[in-house]
Amino acid sequence: MKTRIKELRARYDMTQEDLARKIGVRRETILFIENGKYIPSLKLAHDIAKALKTSMDELFIFEKD
Amino acid sequence: MMDEKKRFRKFIGILVAMIVLGSVFVVGTVVAEVDNWYIIASAAILVSIAVVAIFVAWRRREELKSGFPLEDERSRALKMRAGYLALFVSMYFCLALGWIIGAFVEDSGREFLSVGEMMFVLVAVMGIFYAVILAALSRGKGAS
């Protein structure tokens, strides 16, 4: 799974810490999601998408097997 | 944020209770005049718990002050996975230890740890497994 979190963070001039604070998670969680090392729950994915003013579809890219 | 402060206070309460209970245990071993081995081991465990507790409490306080939660879904998932893995690894460790004792120690007449000492070691080993597995999972792809 790939994400566009980094790209969208840059668009809104947001650091990982800013985003983590905004959605109430630890900074490492954002780091691991960005690197594709942690797959967030549906609720967290929704919160991230909302914080970055986008949709989950736009934010997460699922690669076909 | 209020919930986080409550959670932090609860966490500090648990740490204090652990240290107080540990101290009672150490004092108990001294009063009961048991083997020095028990007194030294229980005091060493108590000191290690106290040192780790102070460090963790300080770090969590800093995190709380900078607006981060003490726990989130990833850290909860990691703890659960580490607990489950530590349980299984400890079970295999106990089986292996039992086999080694049965095969090489029991009939040889050599002295080995008593049942009480063995319990002590096994609980300590389980704790160490948990801490090591949690640290390893935290750095890798552990919770997915």
Backbone of each chain as ProteinMPNN parsed JSONL, in Angstrom:
{"seq_chain_A": "MKTRIKELRARYDMTQEDLARKIGVRRETILFIENGKYIPSLKLAHDIAKALKTSMDELFIFEKD", "coords_chain_A": {"N_chain_A": [[0.833, -1.198, 0.0], [0.541, 2.187, -0.887], [0.901, 5.632, 0.042], [-0.345, 9.021, -0.147], [0.253, 10.79, 1.737], [2.555, 12.234, 2.507], [2.978, 13.927, 0.348], [0.606, 15.462, 0.401], [0.825, 16.581, 2.9], [2.958, 18.261, 2.525], [1.808, 20.021, 0.747], [0.044, 21.41, 2.358], [1.816, 22.495, 4.066], [2.562, 21.084, 6.395], [3.921, 19.412, 9.188], [4.961, 16.076, 10.199], [4.503, 15.919, 12.891], [2.611, 17.967, 13.3], [0.409, 16.942, 11.914], [0.0, 14.572, 13.34], [-0.668, 15.569, 15.884], [-3.021, 16.887, 15.221], [-4.792, 14.829, 14.585], [-4.668, 13.307, 16.797], [-2.802, 11.188, 17.326], [0.289, 9.3, 17.834], [3.52, 10.546, 16.771], [5.155, 8.649, 15.496], [3.332, 6.896, 14.438], [2.237, 8.2, 12.222], [4.557, 8.384, 10.702], [5.103, 5.639, 10.194], [2.807, 4.935, 8.764], [3.039, 6.54, 6.526], [5.316, 5.419, 5.374], [4.323, 3.046, 4.565], [4.418, 0.97, 6.353], [2.629, 0.488, 8.3], [-0.724, -0.342, 8.423], [-3.445, 1.655, 8.69], [-6.428, 1.801, 10.817], [-9.86, 1.884, 9.692], [-11.124, 4.118, 10.745], [-8.979, 5.754, 11.539], [-7.756, 6.169, 9.076], [-9.756, 7.6, 7.836], [-9.806, 9.886, 9.454], [-7.279, 10.938, 8.899], [-7.503, 11.49, 6.194], [-9.496, 13.437, 6.307], [-8.187, 15.424, 7.779], [-6.311, 16.161, 5.926], [-7.802, 17.235, 3.981], [-8.959, 15.646, 1.933], [-10.029, 12.657, 0.129], [-10.374, 9.206, 1.202], [-9.882, 7.501, -0.88], [-8.248, 8.997, -2.548], [-6.085, 9.289, -0.976], [-4.926, 6.811, -0.203], [-3.218, 4.311, -1.957], [-3.84, 1.316, -3.323], [-1.951, -1.375, -4.33], [-2.229, -3.75, -6.961], [-2.078, -7.319, -6.559]], "CA_chain_A": [[0.0, 0.0, 0.0], [1.258, 3.465, -0.923], [0.037, 6.737, 0.458], [0.039, 10.348, -0.634], [0.236, 11.648, 2.934], [3.721, 13.13, 2.486], [2.721, 14.935, -0.696], [-0.451, 16.365, 0.848], [1.349, 17.331, 4.048], [3.795, 19.322, 1.956], [0.91, 21.01, 0.141], [-0.516, 22.248, 3.437], [2.935, 22.912, 4.904], [2.315, 20.423, 7.677], [4.928, 18.4, 9.537], [4.349, 14.837, 10.734], [4.04, 16.236, 14.251], [1.367, 18.749, 13.195], [-0.678, 16.04, 11.514], [-0.245, 13.646, 14.457], [-1.402, 16.319, 16.929], [-4.361, 17.211, 14.724], [-5.708, 13.681, 14.624], [-4.562, 12.66, 18.113], [-2.008, 9.953, 17.386], [1.712, 9.555, 18.066], [4.203, 10.913, 15.536], [5.666, 7.435, 14.83], [2.231, 6.268, 13.706], [2.185, 8.87, 10.916], [5.777, 7.974, 9.991], [4.954, 4.262, 9.717], [1.751, 4.882, 7.734], [3.631, 7.165, 5.323], [6.263, 4.487, 4.761], [3.615, 1.819, 4.199], [4.754, -0.097, 7.299], [1.489, 0.251, 9.176], [-2.005, -0.091, 7.759], [-4.313, 2.219, 9.737], [-7.83, 1.367, 10.865], [-10.732, 2.682, 8.823], [-11.387, 5.393, 11.409], [-7.774, 6.59, 11.471], [-7.594, 6.539, 7.669], [-10.768, 8.644, 7.601], [-9.344, 11.095, 10.15], [-6.129, 11.499, 8.17], [-8.039, 12.058, 4.947], [-10.229, 14.652, 6.666], [-7.203, 16.435, 8.177], [-5.597, 16.602, 4.732], [-8.861, 17.729, 3.09], [-9.068, 14.798, 0.74], [-10.823, 11.453, 0.408], [-9.521, 8.034, 1.443], [-9.532, 7.005, -2.224], [-7.139, 9.807, -3.059], [-4.954, 9.23, -0.049], [-4.288, 5.492, -0.165], [-3.175, 3.638, -3.255], [-3.638, -0.119, -3.129], [-1.382, -1.997, -5.528], [-2.767, -5.093, -7.221], [-1.08, -8.396, -6.344]], "C_chain_A": [[0.872, 1.256, 0.0], [0.319, 4.564, -0.452], [0.542, 8.059, -0.124], [0.1, 11.345, 0.541], [1.36, 12.687, 2.879], [3.476, 14.296, 1.528], [1.678, 15.965, -0.212], [-0.029, 17.186, 2.063], [2.138, 18.524, 3.548], [2.913, 20.43, 1.367], [0.351, 21.97, 1.197], [0.551, 22.697, 4.436], [2.805, 22.361, 6.335], [3.443, 19.438, 7.964], [4.194, 17.147, 10.025], [3.784, 15.101, 12.12], [2.725, 17.005, 14.223], [0.184, 17.829, 12.892], [-1.049, 15.092, 12.662], [-1.057, 14.337, 15.551], [-2.849, 16.553, 16.508], [-5.319, 16.035, 14.826], [-5.568, 12.853, 15.899], [-3.886, 11.307, 18.111], [-0.546, 10.321, 17.639], [2.402, 9.791, 16.728], [4.676, 9.672, 14.762], [4.575, 6.775, 13.991], [2.129, 6.875, 12.302], [3.377, 8.43, 10.059], [5.615, 6.573, 9.392], [3.867, 4.137, 8.647], [2.319, 5.437, 6.419], [4.554, 6.204, 4.588], [5.623, 3.158, 4.371], [3.9, 0.671, 5.142], [3.637, -0.356, 8.297], [0.209, 0.594, 8.416], [-2.994, 0.409, 8.816], [-5.718, 1.62, 9.707], [-8.64, 2.291, 9.956], [-10.959, 4.079, 9.418], [-10.172, 6.323, 11.301], [-7.538, 7.065, 10.036], [-8.554, 7.693, 7.327], [-10.322, 9.96, 8.229], [-8.186, 11.762, 9.409], [-6.619, 12.188, 6.895], [-8.742, 13.39, 5.228], [-9.244, 15.783, 7.009], [-6.463, 16.994, 6.962], [-6.559, 17.042, 3.621], [-8.934, 16.941, 1.785], [-9.936, 13.585, 1.069], [-9.864, 10.278, 0.614], [-9.025, 7.443, 0.125], [-8.297, 7.688, -2.779], [-5.868, 9.583, -2.246], [-4.193, 7.906, -0.087], [-4.371, 4.81, -1.524], [-2.873, 2.161, -3.013], [-3.125, -0.724, -4.426], [-1.969, -3.393, -5.689], [-1.671, -6.127, -7.027], [-0.446, -8.836, -7.659]], "O_chain_A": [[1.816, 1.372, 0.782], [-0.902, 4.438, -0.538], [1.697, 8.182, -0.531], [0.012, 12.559, 0.357], [1.146, 13.865, 3.166], [3.725, 15.46, 1.841], [1.848, 17.171, -0.393], [-0.458, 18.326, 2.24], [2.016, 19.637, 4.06], [3.229, 21.615, 1.474], [0.207, 23.169, 0.959], [0.236, 23.21, 5.51], [2.925, 23.086, 7.322], [3.87, 18.708, 7.07], [2.981, 17.157, 10.233], [2.729, 14.581, 12.484], [1.828, 16.735, 15.02], [-0.877, 17.916, 13.511], [-2.224, 14.839, 12.927], [-2.011, 13.768, 16.081], [-3.775, 16.437, 17.311], [-6.503, 16.208, 15.113], [-6.244, 11.84, 16.073], [-4.323, 10.383, 18.798], [-0.186, 11.498, 17.657], [1.95, 9.311, 15.689], [4.61, 9.639, 13.533], [4.859, 6.168, 12.958], [1.956, 6.156, 11.318], [3.239, 8.144, 8.87], [5.946, 6.348, 8.228], [3.99, 3.326, 7.729], [2.102, 4.872, 5.346], [4.585, 6.167, 3.358], [6.308, 2.25, 3.901], [3.659, -0.485, 4.795], [3.697, -1.322, 9.058], [0.079, 1.675, 7.842], [-3.342, -0.332, 9.736], [-6.139, 1.019, 8.718], [-8.16, 3.336, 9.515], [-10.983, 5.08, 8.701], [-10.308, 7.513, 11.013], [-7.167, 8.217, 9.808], [-8.191, 8.632, 6.619], [-10.443, 11.02, 7.616], [-8.12, 12.987, 9.306], [-6.21, 13.301, 6.566], [-8.593, 14.349, 4.471], [-9.425, 16.93, 6.6], [-6.039, 18.15, 6.961], [-6.161, 17.197, 2.466], [-8.965, 17.507, 0.692], [-10.508, 13.498, 2.156], [-8.692, 10.35, 0.245], [-7.9, 6.952, 0.029], [-7.43, 7.063, -3.389], [-4.749, 9.673, -2.752], [-2.965, 7.886, -0.012], [-5.429, 4.74, -2.149], [-1.788, 1.805, -2.556], [-3.757, -0.612, -5.477], [-2.18, -4.118, -4.717], [-0.496, -5.866, -7.288], [0.407, -9.723, -7.667]]}, "seq_chain_B": "MMDEKKRFRKFIGILVAMIVLGSVFVVGTVVAEVDNWYIIASAAILVSIAVVAIFVAWRRREELKSGFPLEDERSRALKMRAGYLALFVSMYFCLALGWIIGAFVEDSGREFLSVGEMMFVLVAVMGIFYAVILAALSRGKGAS", "coords_chain_B": {"N_chain_B": [[-7.883, 15.749, 25.839], [-8.08, 15.813, 28.588], [-8.723, 13.186, 29.204], [-6.333, 11.968, 28.61], [-4.694, 13.041, 30.591], [-5.849, 11.869, 32.817], [-5.337, 9.223, 32.228], [-2.585, 9.278, 32.379], [-2.193, 9.813, 35.089], [-3.261, 7.478, 36.138], [-1.45, 5.65, 35.144], [0.893, 6.459, 36.505], [0.035, 5.88, 39.075], [-0.12, 3.063, 38.96], [2.575, 2.442, 38.564], [3.706, 3.413, 40.964], [2.387, 1.752, 42.785], [3.463, -0.711, 42.0], [6.148, -0.347, 42.683], [5.958, 0.054, 45.437], [4.846, -2.415, 46.269], [6.918, -4.105, 45.44], [8.939, -3.19, 47.134], [7.908, -3.97, 49.595], [8.044, -6.701, 49.243], [10.845, -7.07, 49.049], [11.665, -6.187, 51.596], [10.296, -8.089, 53.046], [11.693, -10.428, 52.316], [14.122, -9.918, 53.52], [13.406, -9.73, 56.241], [12.396, -12.309, 56.648], [14.665, -13.719, 56.519], [15.651, -15.207, 54.293], [17.432, -17.012, 51.661], [20.375, -15.296, 50.536], [20.442, -14.996, 47.828], [17.781, -14.643, 46.947], [17.175, -12.189, 48.128], [18.998, -10.442, 46.924], [18.313, -10.792, 44.224], [15.583, -9.984, 44.183], [15.833, -7.354, 45.053], [17.396, -6.316, 42.998], [15.656, -6.559, 40.825], [13.64, -4.839, 41.682], [15.002, -2.368, 41.741], [15.651, -2.129, 39.008], [13.07, -1.978, 37.903], [12.209, 0.407, 39.082], [14.002, 2.278, 37.982], [13.483, 2.085, 35.2], [10.78, 2.785, 35.305], [10.846, 5.466, 36.187], [12.164, 6.662, 34.033], [10.369, 6.09, 31.892], [8.051, 7.378, 32.828], [8.904, 10.032, 32.876], [9.408, 10.444, 30.139], [6.855, 10.063, 29.048], [5.501, 12.138, 30.255], [6.699, 14.311, 29.071], [5.855, 13.913, 26.421], [3.117, 14.166, 26.72], [2.989, 16.812, 27.458], [3.783, 18.008, 25.085], [1.596, 17.615, 23.531], [0.956, 15.109, 22.447], [-0.741, 11.923, 22.35], [-0.658, 9.381, 24.949], [-0.979, 6.865, 24.143], [-1.893, 5.145, 21.167], [-3.766, 3.718, 18.365], [-1.836, 2.166, 17.012], [0.241, 1.746, 18.908], [-1.182, 0.328, 20.824], [-1.86, -1.966, 19.391], [0.688, -2.982, 18.95], [1.511, -3.615, 21.558], [-0.297, -5.638, 22.198], [0.377, -7.601, 20.322], [3.041, -8.056, 21.018], [2.692, -9.092, 23.578], [1.32, -11.464, 23.076], [3.201, -12.834, 21.466], [5.334, -12.987, 23.284], [4.263, -14.636, 25.221], [4.024, -17.096, 23.826], [6.732, -17.57, 23.088], [7.847, -17.775, 25.626], [6.544, -20.046, 26.552], [7.638, -22.049, 24.904], [10.256, -21.751, 25.707], [10.077, -22.611, 28.378], [9.382, -25.278, 27.954], [11.687, -26.195, 26.616], [13.593, -25.772, 28.585], [12.651, -27.476, 30.565], [13.038, -29.922, 29.282], [15.837, -29.946, 28.984], [16.636, -29.968, 31.666], [15.462, -32.375, 32.489], [16.81, -34.199, 30.834], [19.585, -33.795, 31.144], [20.255, -32.851, 33.727], [18.734, -33.78, 36.032], [19.245, -36.62, 36.518], [21.944, -36.618, 36.79], [22.836, -35.826, 39.187], [23.795, -33.36, 39.689], [23.689, -30.076, 41.154], [20.897, -27.918, 40.911], [18.746, -25.071, 40.158], [16.27, -24.308, 42.692], [12.674, -24.961, 42.963], [11.358, -22.567, 43.585], [13.324, -20.648, 42.935], [13.498, -21.156, 40.255], [10.962, -20.365, 39.332], [11.159, -17.67, 39.765], [13.205, -16.973, 37.943], [11.933, -17.689, 35.53], [9.719, -15.938, 35.398], [11.058, -13.517, 35.261], [12.405, -13.886, 32.842], [10.226, -14.033, 31.086], [9.292, -11.398, 31.25], [11.498, -10.072, 30.197], [11.538, -11.122, 27.584], [9.13, -10.017, 26.643], [9.707, -7.256, 26.713], [11.869, -7.103, 24.911], [10.731, -8.104, 22.52], [8.698, -6.228, 22.128], [10.226, -3.919, 21.723], [11.542, -4.645, 19.378], [9.393, -4.977, 17.585], [8.402, -2.403, 17.55], [10.198, -1.064, 16.006], [10.006, -2.182, 13.557], [7.865, -3.713, 11.096], [5.88, -4.359, 12.752], [3.023, -4.062, 13.708], [1.176, -4.372, 11.675]], "CA_chain_B": [[-6.653, 15.941, 26.621], [-8.374, 15.454, 29.972], [-8.621, 11.735, 29.29], [-4.907, 11.634, 28.607], [-4.163, 13.365, 31.922], [-6.359, 10.829, 33.719], [-4.604, 8.004, 31.889], [-1.223, 9.45, 32.883], [-2.259, 9.66, 36.552], [-3.491, 6.053, 36.383], [-0.167, 5.01, 34.841], [1.79, 6.769, 37.628], [-0.489, 5.115, 40.21], [0.277, 1.658, 38.801], [4.031, 2.369, 38.788], [3.952, 3.59, 42.403], [1.921, 0.519, 43.445], [4.44, -1.765, 41.709], [7.369, -0.091, 43.453], [5.64, -0.179, 46.863], [4.722, -3.869, 46.462], [8.271, -4.643, 45.293], [9.682, -2.857, 48.36], [7.372, -4.85, 50.653], [8.589, -8.029, 48.962], [12.276, -7.067, 49.397], [11.733, -6.12, 53.062], [9.836, -9.403, 53.496], [12.77, -11.427, 52.145], [15.152, -9.615, 54.531], [12.852, -10.097, 57.554], [12.257, -13.772, 56.725], [16.05, -14.256, 56.476], [15.789, -16.249, 53.264], [18.749, -17.001, 51.004], [20.838, -14.008, 49.985], [20.132, -14.998, 46.388], [16.446, -14.06, 46.775], [17.204, -10.773, 48.519], [19.726, -9.705, 45.887], [17.536, -10.825, 42.972], [14.365, -9.153, 44.276], [16.249, -5.945, 45.131], [17.859, -5.928, 41.651], [14.458, -6.391, 39.993], [12.953, -3.627, 42.147], [15.768, -1.19, 41.283], [15.489, -1.999, 37.545], [11.703, -1.497, 37.631], [12.13, 1.812, 39.479], [14.757, 3.086, 37.012], [12.701, 2.104, 33.953], [9.528, 3.514, 35.571], [11.129, 6.908, 36.227], [12.465, 7.078, 32.658], [9.141, 6.04, 31.089], [7.136, 8.419, 33.312], [9.446, 11.324, 32.417], [9.197, 10.537, 28.69], [5.414, 10.213, 28.784], [5.107, 13.48, 30.703], [7.154, 15.22, 28.017], [4.979, 13.702, 25.266], [1.812, 14.727, 27.072], [3.128, 18.273, 27.434], [3.866, 18.495, 23.705], [0.31, 17.43, 22.863], [0.758, 13.787, 21.844], [-1.377, 10.981, 23.279], [0.249, 8.378, 25.531], [-1.22, 5.595, 23.46], [-2.825, 5.232, 20.038], [-4.123, 2.366, 17.906], [-0.65, 1.395, 16.65], [0.958, 1.298, 20.11], [-2.006, -0.718, 21.46], [-1.711, -3.19, 18.578], [2.043, -3.505, 19.192], [1.552, -4.223, 22.895], [-1.039, -6.894, 22.157], [1.157, -8.568, 19.547], [4.226, -8.398, 21.81], [2.243, -9.938, 24.679], [0.981, -12.774, 22.511], [4.446, -13.496, 21.059], [6.13, -13.269, 24.488], [3.652, -15.806, 25.861], [4.402, -18.302, 23.086], [8.178, -17.787, 23.199], [8.104, -18.23, 27.003], [6.087, -21.426, 26.671], [8.651, -22.91, 24.287], [11.436, -21.652, 26.573], [9.823, -23.49, 29.534], [9.46, -26.67, 27.483], [13.087, -26.499, 26.33], [14.297, -25.822, 29.866], [12.213, -28.722, 31.2], [13.689, -31.032, 28.585], [17.273, -29.912, 29.321], [16.779, -30.415, 33.066], [15.132, -33.803, 32.531], [17.769, -35.02, 30.1], [20.996, -33.644, 31.535], [20.548, -32.424, 35.105], [18.08, -34.551, 37.091], [19.879, -37.897, 36.862], [23.396, -36.487, 36.931], [23.149, -35.52, 40.579], [24.284, -31.987, 39.811], [22.74, -29.157, 41.802], [20.288, -26.936, 40.004], [17.891, -24.128, 40.877], [15.086, -24.868, 43.356], [11.434, -24.6, 42.256], [11.133, -21.134, 43.821], [14.296, -19.883, 42.132], [13.13, -21.374, 38.853], [9.803, -19.493, 39.072], [11.722, -16.319, 39.747], [13.915, -16.819, 36.671], [10.997, -17.762, 34.411], [8.938, -14.692, 35.333], [11.979, -12.474, 34.784], [12.649, -14.161, 31.417], [9.013, -13.63, 30.35], [9.309, -9.933, 31.194], [12.557, -9.658, 29.264], [11.044, -11.456, 26.234], [8.105, -9.033, 26.276], [10.349, -5.962, 26.447], [12.694, -7.211, 23.693], [9.835, -8.254, 21.37], [8.024, -4.937, 21.93], [11.208, -2.99, 21.141], [11.797, -5.074, 17.989], [8.201, -4.695, 16.783], [8.246, -0.944, 17.427], [11.097, -0.559, 14.961], [9.727, -2.809, 12.26], [6.52, -3.672, 10.523], [5.195, -5.176, 13.746], [1.603, -4.059, 14.064], [0.285, -4.498, 10.517]], "C_chain_B": [[-6.85, 15.53, 28.083], [-8.232, 13.948, 30.185], [-7.174, 11.296, 29.39], [-4.28, 11.913, 29.968], [-4.586, 12.318, 32.939], [-5.56, 9.544, 33.516], [-3.173, 8.066, 32.45], [-1.187, 9.237, 34.395], [-2.434, 8.181, 36.925], [-2.178, 5.277, 36.204], [0.816, 5.223, 35.997], [1.354, 5.978, 38.863], [-0.047, 3.659, 40.154], [1.773, 1.498, 39.084], [4.353, 2.467, 40.275], [3.548, 2.316, 43.153], [2.921, -0.617, 43.233], [5.695, -1.602, 42.567], [7.127, -0.361, 44.951], [5.557, -1.685, 47.146], [6.086, -4.554, 46.394], [9.081, -4.403, 46.56], [9.232, -3.754, 49.511], [7.968, -6.255, 50.493], [10.064, -8.112, 49.388], [12.432, -7.057, 50.919], [11.337, -7.478, 53.653], [10.934, -10.453, 53.401], [13.875, -11.205, 53.188], [14.684, -10.088, 55.912], [12.809, -11.625, 57.716], [13.605, -14.484, 56.692], [16.177, -15.429, 55.494], [17.19, -16.165, 52.659], [19.099, -15.622, 50.479], [20.463, -13.851, 48.526], [18.79, -14.303, 46.124], [16.458, -12.563, 47.052], [17.864, -9.955, 47.41], [18.892, -9.64, 44.605], [16.315, -9.914, 43.057], [14.717, -7.678, 44.362], [16.684, -5.454, 43.75], [16.666, -5.676, 40.732], [13.741, -5.094, 40.367], [13.665, -2.369, 41.628], [15.591, -1.017, 39.779], [14.105, -1.466, 37.206], [11.615, -0.002, 37.943], [12.833, 2.715, 38.452], [13.962, 3.222, 35.704], [11.434, 2.944, 34.139], [9.766, 5.031, 35.553], [11.383, 7.425, 34.807], [11.192, 7.142, 31.805], [8.181, 7.16, 31.508], [7.598, 9.796, 32.83], [9.168, 11.516, 30.917], [7.727, 10.772, 28.356], [4.924, 11.598, 29.172], [5.489, 14.511, 29.634], [6.222, 15.142, 26.796], [3.611, 14.332, 25.495], [1.858, 16.25, 26.986], [3.174, 18.805, 26.005], [2.63, 18.124, 22.874], [0.081, 16.093, 22.194], [0.07, 12.849, 22.84], [-0.364, 9.964, 23.81], [0.174, 7.077, 24.739], [-2.099, 5.862, 22.249], [-3.044, 3.828, 19.484], [-2.903, 1.525, 17.547], [0.073, 0.881, 17.899], [0.162, 0.22, 20.849], [-1.848, -2.043, 20.716], [-0.344, -3.831, 18.823], [2.124, -4.22, 20.533], [0.851, -5.58, 22.89], [-0.238, -7.974, 21.437], [2.389, -9.024, 20.334], [3.85, -9.335, 22.962], [1.984, -11.361, 24.213], [2.252, -13.543, 22.109], [5.282, -13.887, 22.276], [5.583, -14.507, 25.206], [4.097, -17.087, 25.167], [5.895, -18.61, 23.207], [8.497, -18.327, 24.595], [7.676, -19.676, 27.189], [7.117, -22.385, 26.08], [9.933, -22.912, 25.121], [11.281, -22.601, 27.769], [9.942, -24.955, 29.12], [10.912, -27.087, 27.26], [13.867, -26.659, 27.636], [13.956, -27.122, 30.597], [12.91, -29.924, 30.595], [15.172, -31.11, 28.955], [17.492, -30.432, 30.746], [16.542, -31.926, 33.165], [16.226, -34.666, 31.929], [19.182, -34.951, 30.686], [21.245, -33.369, 33.018], [20.012, -33.4, 36.155], [18.843, -35.818, 37.509], [21.374, -37.786, 37.132], [23.806, -36.183, 38.371], [23.697, -34.119, 40.789], [23.234, -31.107, 40.484], [22.189, -28.171, 40.788], [19.399, -26.015, 40.814], [16.721, -24.847, 41.547], [13.841, -24.413, 42.594], [11.168, -23.089, 42.379], [12.049, -20.265, 42.959], [13.949, -19.959, 40.646], [11.951, -20.464, 38.45], [10.271, -18.054, 38.887], [12.355, -16.041, 38.377], [12.928, -16.787, 35.51], [10.167, -16.487, 34.269], [9.816, -13.559, 34.798], [12.224, -12.634, 33.283], [11.438, -13.743, 30.572], [8.969, -12.107, 30.172], [10.325, -9.427, 30.187], [12.132, -9.937, 27.82], [10.058, -10.384, 25.757], [8.76, -7.708, 25.876], [11.134, -5.995, 25.135], [11.794, -7.288, 22.453], [9.134, -6.929, 21.07], [8.97, -3.935, 21.259], [11.449, -3.336, 19.671], [10.608, -4.732, 17.096], [8.048, -3.192, 16.552], [9.096, -0.374, 16.306], [10.753, -1.095, 13.58], [8.292, -2.708, 11.841], [5.517, -4.368, 11.447], [3.696, -5.197, 13.84], [0.667, -4.285, 12.88], [-0.114, -5.935, 10.283]], "O_chain_B": [[-5.952, 14.989, 28.728], [-7.7, 13.493, 31.198], [-6.828, 10.386, 30.143], [-3.45, 11.143, 30.45], [-3.808, 11.923, 33.808], [-5.163, 8.874, 34.469], [-2.627, 7.07, 32.924], [-0.289, 8.581, 34.923], [-1.842, 7.696, 37.889], [-1.844, 4.386, 36.986], [1.492, 4.286, 36.421], [2.191, 5.467, 39.607], [0.353, 3.085, 41.167], [2.191, 0.552, 39.751], [5.169, 1.704, 40.792], [4.266, 1.855, 44.04], [3.2, -1.39, 44.15], [6.233, -2.571, 43.102], [7.978, -0.928, 45.635], [6.119, -2.173, 48.127], [6.381, -5.458, 47.176], [9.814, -5.281, 47.014], [10.048, -4.236, 50.297], [8.342, -6.904, 51.47], [10.484, -9.09, 50.006], [13.228, -7.817, 51.471], [11.941, -7.957, 54.613], [11.089, -11.276, 54.303], [14.484, -12.156, 53.677], [15.422, -10.74, 56.651], [13.139, -12.16, 58.774], [13.674, -15.707, 56.822], [16.726, -16.482, 55.817], [18.02, -15.361, 53.083], [18.23, -14.874, 50.033], [20.202, -12.75, 48.043], [18.669, -13.488, 45.21], [15.85, -11.773, 46.33], [17.354, -8.909, 47.008], [18.775, -8.587, 43.979], [16.034, -9.16, 42.125], [14.002, -6.835, 43.82], [16.386, -4.323, 43.367], [16.654, -4.716, 39.962], [13.293, -4.345, 39.498], [13.027, -1.435, 41.143], [15.402, 0.104, 39.307], [13.963, -0.608, 36.335], [11.028, 0.766, 37.181], [12.325, 3.779, 38.098], [13.793, 4.321, 35.176], [11.055, 3.713, 33.256], [8.981, 5.781, 34.974], [10.886, 8.484, 34.424], [10.964, 8.117, 31.088], [7.571, 7.812, 30.659], [6.782, 10.625, 32.427], [8.753, 12.589, 30.481], [7.398, 11.581, 27.489], [4.051, 12.167, 28.517], [4.736, 15.437, 29.331], [5.851, 16.163, 26.217], [3.028, 14.943, 24.6], [0.92, 16.895, 26.517], [2.681, 19.897, 25.725], [2.623, 18.299, 21.656], [-0.884, 15.938, 21.445], [0.279, 12.972, 24.046], [0.666, 9.721, 23.182], [1.129, 6.303, 24.679], [-2.972, 6.728, 22.306], [-2.565, 2.853, 20.063], [-2.912, 0.31, 17.744], [0.473, -0.282, 17.948], [0.745, -0.694, 21.432], [-1.718, -3.102, 21.33], [-0.224, -5.054, 18.896], [2.723, -5.29, 20.643], [1.328, -6.544, 23.49], [-0.181, -9.119, 21.885], [2.743, -10.203, 20.329], [4.597, -10.26, 23.285], [2.375, -12.329, 24.864], [2.372, -14.739, 22.373], [5.869, -14.968, 22.313], [6.344, -15.32, 25.73], [4.499, -18.048, 25.823], [6.283, -19.761, 23.403], [9.32, -19.232, 24.737], [8.339, -20.446, 27.885], [7.432, -23.412, 26.682], [10.61, -23.934, 25.233], [12.222, -23.305, 28.134], [10.524, -25.769, 29.837], [11.325, -28.177, 27.654], [14.692, -27.563, 27.773], [14.825, -27.782, 31.166], [13.324, -30.837, 31.31], [15.702, -32.192, 29.207], [18.401, -31.221, 31.003], [17.293, -32.653, 33.815], [16.535, -35.739, 32.448], [19.891, -35.958, 30.713], [22.341, -33.631, 33.514], [20.742, -33.803, 37.061], [19.058, -36.059, 38.697], [21.999, -38.721, 37.632], [24.982, -36.275, 38.725], [24.023, -33.728, 41.909], [22.036, -31.372, 40.388], [22.909, -27.661, 39.929], [19.304, -26.161, 42.033], [16.237, -25.861, 41.046], [13.932, -23.583, 41.689], [10.803, -22.428, 41.406], [11.617, -19.291, 42.343], [14.082, -18.992, 39.896], [11.95, -19.875, 37.37], [9.837, -17.338, 37.984], [12.082, -15.022, 37.743], [13.059, -15.961, 34.606], [9.937, -16.011, 33.157], [9.373, -12.746, 33.987], [12.248, -11.651, 32.542], [11.591, -13.177, 29.489], [8.654, -11.6, 29.096], [10.066, -8.492, 29.429], [12.335, -9.104, 26.936], [10.137, -9.909, 24.625], [8.423, -7.116, 24.851], [11.083, -5.052, 24.346], [12.057, -6.62, 21.453], [8.989, -6.546, 19.909], [8.576, -3.2, 20.353], [11.55, -2.449, 18.824], [10.789, -4.252, 15.977], [7.615, -2.764, 15.482], [8.768, 0.661, 15.727], [11.157, -0.532, 12.563], [7.588, -1.756, 12.177], [4.483, -4.88, 11.019], [3.123, -6.269, 14.038], [-0.544, -4.38, 13.079], [-0.862, -6.224, 9.349]]}, "name": "protein", "num_of_chains": 2, "seq": "MKTRIKELRARYDMTQEDLARKIGVRRETILFIENGKYIPSLKLAHDIAKALKTSMDELFIFEKDMMDEKKRFRKFIGILVAMIVLGSVFVVGTVVAEVDNWYIIASAAILVSIAVVAIFVAWRRREELKSGFPLEDERSRALKMRAGYLALFVSMYFCLALGWIIGAFVEDSGREFLSVGEMMFVLVAVMGIFYAVILAALSRGKGAS"}
